[in-house]
Amino acid sequence: MDGRILGGDAFFYYLGSYSSADGRWKGEMLNQEHTPAKGESSVFGGYEVGIGFSGTCTAESGELEGIALAGKRSLRLAASLKLMRRA
């Protein structure tokens, strides 16, 4: 299955695409900070961040590990995602 990633939280939005087969998935996302945290430094330094990832998935959730490229830095990340509603 192939699809789109559309999501966000109180500080960031995420846009991307993925492909999956046999319980595994891989893809890429663009992460952008939309609301700076007051009095705290952003984990990505305010940069628009490209993220490549791979991991396991079901129809309702996903686990991923990836590399985020923020400016001149490379950051490792891990995340658990859950489908909130179908588009």
ABEGO torsion letter per residue (X at the ends): XBBBBBBEBAABBBBBBBBBBGGBBBEBBBBBBABBBBGBBBAAGGBBBBBBBBEBBBAABBBBBBBBBBEABBBBBBBBBBBABBX
